[in-house]
Amino acid sequence: METINAVAALGALAQANRLEVFRLLVQTGPEGLAAGDIAERLNISPPTLSFHLAHLRQAGLLQMRRDGRSLIYSADYDGMNALMAFLTENCCVGAGCAVPACPPVKVPTVRRRRLARY
């Protein structure tokens, strides 16, 4: 990762709402969340959230995909891991202290059973 990209990513995370959004999406996993769900969970107005999501995407920390009419956002684990690698590159005087990276974990989809109506 280039220094300029690291500065952009760190700058994007240096704001409370954006950091909260990013942390939520990292916890959610690769499945991600719809923008409306993020706004509801974090109590952020949709226009404000849209601004923050765009900032995080531009910094290489989020991915977006369309699912019908919804925009689904998820953490960009490659971008996150590149930032972590950049930050720890000289850790332990260059001895390579094996800082763990965070691979995306596939979250199993829970299927709900329909209750029988009697």
C-alpha positions, -999 to +999 in steps of 0.1 A: +000+000+000+012+035-009+015+060+019-011+083+002-036+054+002-029+047+039-034+084+047-067+084+029-079+052+047-068+065+081-084+099+074-117+081+065-116+063+098-107+094+118-144+104+121-167+088+147-196+079+124-174+065+097-154+044+122-187+031+137-200+022+102-168+004+093-167-015+126-203-026+121-196-038+086-164-057+097-185-075+123-213-082+098-189-101+074-189-103+036-227-106+035-229-069+043-259-047+051-283-026+032-277+011+036-311+015+053-302-012+078-269+006+086-287+039+091-313+023+114-288+004+135-265+033+140-292+060+141-276+080+113-298+100+088-297+085+053-281+116+036-254+117+063-248+080+060-246+082+022-218+108+026-199+086+050-203+055+029-190+073-001-160+085+019-152+050+031-156+035-004-133+061-019-107+052+008-108+016-003-124+003+029-159-006+017-174-025-012-209-019-026-232-041-046-267-038-058-294-062-048-326-053-065-332-017-054-310-020-024-273-010-021-255-035+001-223-024+017-196-047+032-161-042+045-133-045+019-111-070+037-083-067+012-082-029+018-084-034+055-056-060+055-034-038+032-038-010+057-029-033+086+001-046+067+012-010+060+009-001+097+027-031+109+053-033+082+082-022+104+069-039+136+094-057+157+123-039+139+114-056+106+115-091+121+080-099+108+061-105+140+032-122+122+004-097+128-028-116+120-047-105+090-085-108+089-098-130+062-134-126+054-155-153+070-185-168+052-214-164+076-239-192+072-273-181+062-300-189+087-332-201+071-363-195+091-390-222+091-425-212+085-449-220+112-478-242+102-511-225+106-538-246+122 
